[in-house]
Amino acid sequence: MGTVGRLVVIVLFEGVDLLDVTGPPEVFSLARREAEDADGYEVVLAADSLDPVTTGAGVRVLPDLTFDEAARRSIDTLVVPGSVEVDGDRRVHALVDPVLVERVKELAGRSRRVASVCVGAHLLAAAGLLDGRRATTHWSTAPQLAAAHPEIDVDADPIFIREGDVWTGAGISACLDLSLALVADDLGEAVALRVARQLVMYLKRPSGQSQFSVPLEQISATRRIEDLRHHILRHLGRRLTVADLAAHAHVSDRHLTRIFRTELNTTPHAYIESVRVEKARNELESSDATLERIASVCGFGTVDTLVRAFRRRLDATPTEYRRRFRTSPTG
């Protein structure tokens, strides 16, 4: 195994999001294992003191070194996670501690590159590191970031954005995608893909891919609609009609339409199409399947129907989408 050559410092503070802290080290650790001929990573957690830090999840974490000690070292990558609070109306707000901002600014000056995870972008913004740049953050706090920092081009859609030596990532599990992108930048795409497989990630998402997908957007609290959603997923390659779904749910066609409108703010037909497009996206990104095969397994029936659905929902053809977001090597 190669020698440790890249110091990754993760900023640690009270209330920090736990996955933002623990996700990246897993990626860098696996990268060190998968790239035997390359210098590896040394990942450390830095905090104001060496006292245990309580994360937002209530789990206590021990720092490896203090901010002062980290500032005396040559940092390859500074990773800045974030923290949030939720008000009485269940609105999420990113927290920005001015003292921590100064620490981040100091450490960034010692770093080859800087990456924020989730709402950590708010800390980078307050430190002036995102001025004049395009940046992303968790979709729930993107309006807050844009309002507080009009000098930043805030884009809430991508998984992550690279602007020179500054990277910003969406949240929360997107910390893995961002870390994989950093590994790919250092060690190559092949190593990053091997790490993704070790993590059992369904796919390694490109930076331009949206934070939003059908399973994330369409959330329901009732068992009936959840059962319908799973039924649709299990039988996506078949012909699915309102009558079929109504019979499965033991309701009338009219009542089924009312359920979808109330629970998911859409129609059964539109929902089924969105799920089929989502599955087709995954197939295009991660397989060599032909358009005919994808149209069949996703329930579109014909390539023409697949193309029309893609144009309607993504303003692109399946071929254009695959060319842009392909993540697996050709077989």
C-alpha positions as CSV (number, residue, x, y, z in Angstrom):
1,M,0.0,0.0,0.0
2,G,1.2,3.5,-0.8
3,T,2.3,5.9,1.9
4,V,0.0,8.5,3.3
5,G,0.4,11.7,1.4
6,R,-2.9,13.6,1.4
7,L,-4.1,15.2,4.6
8,V,-7.8,15.6,4.8
9,V,-9.1,17.7,7.7
10,I,-12.8,17.5,8.6
11,V,-14.1,20.4,10.7
12,L,-15.8,19.3,13.8
13,F,-18.1,21.4,16.1
14,E,-21.1,21.0,18.4
15,G,-24.3,20.1,16.6
16,V,-22.6,19.1,13.4
17,D,-24.5,16.7,11.1
18,L,-23.1,13.2,11.9
19,L,-23.2,11.7,8.4
20,D,-21.3,14.7,7.0
21,V,-18.5,13.8,9.4
22,T,-18.5,10.0,9.1
23,G,-19.3,9.6,5.4
24,P,-16.2,11.1,3.7
25,P,-13.7,9.1,5.9
26,E,-15.2,5.9,4.7
27,V,-14.7,6.9,1.1
28,F,-11.1,8.1,1.6
29,S,-10.3,4.9,3.6
30,L,-11.6,2.7,0.8
31,A,-9.7,4.8,-1.8
32,R,-6.5,4.2,0.0
33,R,-7.2,0.4,-0.1
34,E,-8.3,0.4,-3.8
35,A,-5.3,2.5,-5.1
36,E,-2.4,0.5,-3.9
37,D,0.2,2.3,-6.1
38,A,-0.9,5.8,-5.1
39,D,-0.3,7.9,-2.0
40,G,-3.2,7.5,0.4
41,Y,-5.2,9.8,2.6
42,E,-4.8,10.7,6.2
43,V,-8.1,11.8,7.5
44,V,-8.3,13.7,10.8
45,L,-11.1,15.5,12.7
46,A,-10.2,19.0,13.9
47,A,-12.1,20.9,16.6
48,D,-11.6,23.9,18.9
49,S,-10.3,21.5,21.6
50,L,-9.8,17.8,22.1
51,D,-12.9,17.5,24.2
52,P,-15.7,15.2,22.8
53,V,-18.1,16.9,20.4
54,T,-21.8,16.1,20.4
55,T,-23.2,15.8,16.9
56,G,-26.7,16.8,15.9
57,A,-27.6,13.1,16.1
58,G,-26.5,13.0,19.8
59,V,-23.5,10.8,19.1
60,R,-20.3,12.0,20.7
61,V,-17.1,12.1,18.5
62,L,-13.5,12.6,19.6
63,P,-11.4,15.1,17.6
64,D,-7.9,14.1,16.5
65,L,-6.3,17.5,16.8
66,T,-7.2,21.1,17.5
67,F,-7.8,23.8,14.9
68,D,-4.5,25.4,16.0
69,E,-2.6,22.2,15.4
70,A,-4.3,21.7,12.0
71,A,-3.4,25.3,11.0
72,R,0.3,24.4,11.4
73,R,0.1,21.5,8.9
74,S,-0.1,21.5,5.1
75,I,-3.7,20.5,4.3
76,D,-4.6,18.8,1.1
77,T,-8.4,18.9,1.5
78,L,-10.5,20.8,4.0
79,V,-14.0,19.3,4.4
80,V,-16.5,21.6,6.0
81,P,-19.8,20.0,7.2
82,G,-22.7,22.0,8.6
83,S,-25.5,22.0,11.1
84,V,-29.1,23.1,11.2
85,E,-31.9,24.0,13.5
86,V,-35.7,23.5,12.9
87,D,-38.1,26.2,14.1
88,G,-41.6,25.7,15.4
89,D,-43.0,25.7,11.8
90,R,-40.6,22.8,10.9
91,R,-38.5,25.2,8.7
92,V,-34.9,24.3,8.5
93,H,-32.2,26.9,9.0
94,A,-28.5,26.5,8.6
95,L,-26.4,27.6,11.6
96,V,-23.5,29.9,11.1
97,D,-21.1,30.5,14.1
98,P,-18.9,33.6,13.4
99,V,-16.1,32.1,15.5
100,L,-16.2,28.9,13.5
101,V,-16.3,30.9,10.2
102,E,-13.0,32.5,11.1
103,R,-11.5,29.1,11.9
104,V,-12.7,27.8,8.5
105,K,-11.2,30.8,6.7
106,E,-7.9,30.3,8.5
107,L,-7.7,26.6,7.6
108,A,-8.8,27.2,4.0
109,G,-5.8,29.4,3.6
110,R,-3.6,26.3,4.4
111,S,-5.5,24.0,2.1
112,R,-5.0,23.0,-1.5
113,R,-8.8,22.7,-1.9
114,V,-11.9,23.2,0.2
115,A,-15.1,21.2,0.1
116,S,-18.4,21.8,1.9
117,V,-20.8,19.1,2.7
118,C,-24.5,19.8,2.8
119,V,-25.2,23.1,4.7
120,G,-21.5,23.6,5.3
121,A,-21.7,25.8,2.2
122,H,-23.2,28.5,4.5
123,L,-19.9,28.5,6.5
124,L,-17.9,28.8,3.3
125,A,-20.1,31.6,2.1
126,A,-19.7,33.5,5.4
127,A,-15.9,33.1,5.1
128,G,-16.1,34.7,1.7
129,L,-14.9,31.6,-0.1
130,L,-17.9,31.3,-2.4
131,D,-18.0,35.0,-3.6
132,G,-18.5,35.1,-7.3
133,R,-18.8,31.4,-7.6
134,R,-21.6,28.9,-8.4
135,A,-22.4,26.7,-5.4
136,T,-24.9,24.2,-4.1
137,T,-26.2,23.1,-0.7
138,H,-29.0,21.1,0.7
139,W,-32.2,22.1,-1.2
140,S,-34.0,23.1,2.1
141,T,-31.5,25.9,2.9
142,A,-30.7,27.0,-0.6
143,P,-33.1,30.0,-0.4
144,Q,-31.4,31.1,2.9
145,L,-28.0,30.9,1.3
146,A,-29.1,32.9,-1.8
147,A,-30.8,35.6,0.3
148,A,-27.9,36.0,2.7
149,H,-25.3,36.0,-0.1
150,P,-26.5,37.5,-3.4
151,E,-22.9,37.5,-4.6
152,I,-23.1,33.7,-4.9
153,D,-24.8,31.9,-7.8
154,V,-26.8,29.4,-5.7
155,D,-28.0,26.3,-7.6
156,A,-30.0,23.9,-5.5
157,D,-30.3,21.2,-8.1
158,P,-26.9,19.5,-8.6
159,I,-25.4,16.8,-6.4
160,F,-22.2,18.8,-6.2
161,I,-20.4,21.7,-8.0
162,R,-16.8,22.3,-8.6
163,E,-15.6,25.8,-9.0
164,G,-11.8,25.7,-9.3
165,D,-10.4,24.6,-5.9
166,V,-13.7,25.0,-4.1
167,W,-16.3,22.2,-4.1
168,T,-19.8,22.4,-2.7
169,G,-22.0,19.3,-2.1
170,A,-25.7,18.8,-1.6
171,G,-26.9,16.9,1.4
172,I,-27.0,14.7,3.2
173,S,-26.0,11.3,1.6
174,A,-24.5,13.4,-1.2
175,C,-21.4,13.6,0.9
176,L,-20.5,10.2,-0.5
177,D,-20.9,11.4,-4.1
178,L,-18.8,14.5,-3.4
179,S,-16.1,12.4,-1.7
180,L,-16.1,10.0,-4.6
181,A,-15.6,13.0,-7.0
182,L,-12.7,14.2,-5.0
183,V,-11.2,10.7,-5.2
184,A,-11.7,10.6,-8.9
185,D,-10.0,13.9,-9.2
186,D,-7.0,12.6,-7.3
187,L,-6.7,9.0,-8.3
188,G,-8.9,8.6,-11.4
189,E,-12.4,7.5,-12.3
190,A,-11.6,3.8,-12.2
191,V,-10.5,4.0,-8.5
192,A,-13.6,6.0,-7.6
193,L,-15.9,3.4,-9.3
194,R,-14.2,0.6,-7.4
195,V,-14.8,2.5,-4.2
196,A,-18.5,3.1,-5.1
197,R,-18.9,-0.7,-5.6
198,Q,-17.3,-1.4,-2.2
199,L,-19.8,1.1,-0.7
200,V,-22.6,-0.8,-2.5
201,M,-23.8,2.5,-3.9
202,Y,-26.5,1.9,-6.5
203,L,-24.6,4.2,-8.8
204,K,-22.0,7.0,-8.7
205,R,-23.9,10.1,-9.6
206,P,-22.3,12.8,-11.8
207,S,-22.1,16.3,-10.5
208,G,-24.8,17.6,-12.8
209,Q,-27.4,15.1,-11.7
210,S,-30.3,16.5,-9.7
211,Q,-30.7,16.1,-6.0
212,F,-34.3,15.3,-6.7
213,S,-35.7,12.0,-7.9
214,V,-39.1,10.3,-8.0
215,P,-38.7,8.4,-4.7
216,L,-37.5,11.5,-2.9
217,E,-40.1,13.9,-4.3
218,Q,-43.2,11.6,-4.0
219,I,-43.5,10.8,-0.3
220,S,-46.8,9.7,1.3
221,A,-47.7,9.0,4.9
222,T,-50.5,6.5,4.2
223,R,-50.2,2.8,3.9
224,R,-52.6,2.6,1.0
225,I,-50.5,4.9,-1.3
226,E,-47.3,3.3,-0.2
227,D,-48.7,-0.1,-1.1
228,L,-49.7,1.3,-4.5
229,R,-46.3,2.7,-5.1
230,H,-44.6,-0.6,-4.3
231,H,-47.1,-2.4,-6.6
232,I,-46.2,0.0,-9.4
233,L,-42.5,-0.6,-8.9
234,R,-42.9,-4.4,-8.8
235,H,-44.9,-4.4,-12.1
236,L,-43.4,-1.5,-13.9
237,G,-42.7,-3.5,-17.1
238,R,-46.4,-4.4,-17.4
239,R,-49.3,-2.4,-18.7
240,L,-50.6,-0.4,-15.7
241,T,-54.0,1.2,-15.9
242,V,-56.1,3.2,-13.5
243,A,-58.5,0.3,-13.4
244,D,-55.7,-2.2,-12.5
245,L,-54.5,0.1,-9.7
246,A,-58.0,0.7,-8.4
247,A,-58.7,-3.0,-8.3
248,H,-55.5,-3.6,-6.4
249,A,-56.4,-0.9,-3.9
250,H,-60.1,-2.1,-3.7
251,V,-61.4,1.4,-4.6
252,S,-63.2,2.9,-7.6
253,D,-61.3,4.4,-10.5
254,R,-62.5,7.9,-9.4
255,H,-61.5,7.4,-5.8
256,L,-58.0,6.2,-6.9
257,T,-57.5,9.3,-8.9
258,R,-58.6,11.4,-5.9
259,I,-56.1,9.5,-3.7
260,F,-53.2,10.2,-6.0
261,R,-54.2,13.9,-6.2
262,T,-54.5,14.3,-2.5
263,E,-51.4,12.2,-1.5
264,L,-49.0,12.9,-4.3
265,N,-50.4,16.0,-6.0
266,T,-50.4,14.2,-9.4
267,T,-52.5,11.7,-11.4
268,P,-51.9,8.0,-11.6
269,H,-50.7,8.2,-15.2
270,A,-48.3,11.0,-14.5
271,Y,-46.9,9.2,-11.5
272,I,-46.4,6.0,-13.3
273,E,-44.6,7.8,-16.1
274,S,-42.3,9.6,-13.6
275,V,-41.3,6.3,-12.0
276,R,-40.7,4.8,-15.5
277,V,-38.5,7.7,-16.4
278,E,-36.6,7.4,-13.1
279,K,-35.9,3.7,-13.8
280,A,-34.9,4.4,-17.3
281,R,-32.5,7.1,-16.1
282,N,-30.8,4.6,-13.8
283,E,-30.5,2.1,-16.7
284,L,-29.0,4.7,-19.0
285,E,-26.5,5.8,-16.4
286,S,-25.4,2.3,-15.2
287,S,-25.8,-0.2,-18.0
288,D,-25.2,-0.9,-21.7
289,A,-28.8,-1.9,-22.3
290,T,-30.2,-0.8,-25.7
291,L,-33.0,1.7,-25.8
292,E,-35.3,-1.1,-27.0
293,R,-34.5,-3.1,-23.9
294,I,-34.9,-0.2,-21.5
295,A,-38.2,0.8,-23.1
296,S,-39.4,-2.8,-22.5
297,V,-38.2,-3.3,-18.9
298,C,-39.4,0.1,-17.8
299,G,-42.9,-0.4,-19.3
300,F,-42.8,2.2,-22.1
301,G,-43.3,-0.5,-24.8
302,T,-41.6,1.4,-27.6
303,V,-38.6,3.6,-28.0
304,D,-40.8,6.4,-29.4
305,T,-42.8,6.4,-26.1
306,L,-39.6,6.4,-24.1
307,V,-38.2,9.3,-26.1
308,R,-41.4,11.4,-25.8
309,A,-41.4,10.8,-22.0
310,F,-37.8,11.9,-21.7
311,R,-38.4,15.0,-23.8
312,R,-41.4,15.9,-21.8
313,R,-39.8,15.5,-18.3
314,L,-36.1,16.1,-18.9
315,D,-36.0,18.1,-22.1
316,A,-33.5,15.6,-23.5
317,T,-33.5,12.4,-25.5
318,P,-32.4,9.1,-23.8
319,T,-29.3,9.1,-25.9
320,E,-28.4,12.7,-24.9
321,Y,-29.0,11.8,-21.3
322,R,-26.8,8.7,-21.4
323,R,-24.0,10.6,-23.1
324,R,-24.0,13.2,-20.3
325,F,-24.5,11.0,-17.3
326,R,-23.0,7.7,-18.1
327,T,-21.1,6.2,-15.1
328,S,-20.2,2.7,-16.1
329,P,-17.6,1.8,-18.7
330,T,-18.7,0.3,-22.0
331,G,-18.6,-3.5,-22.0
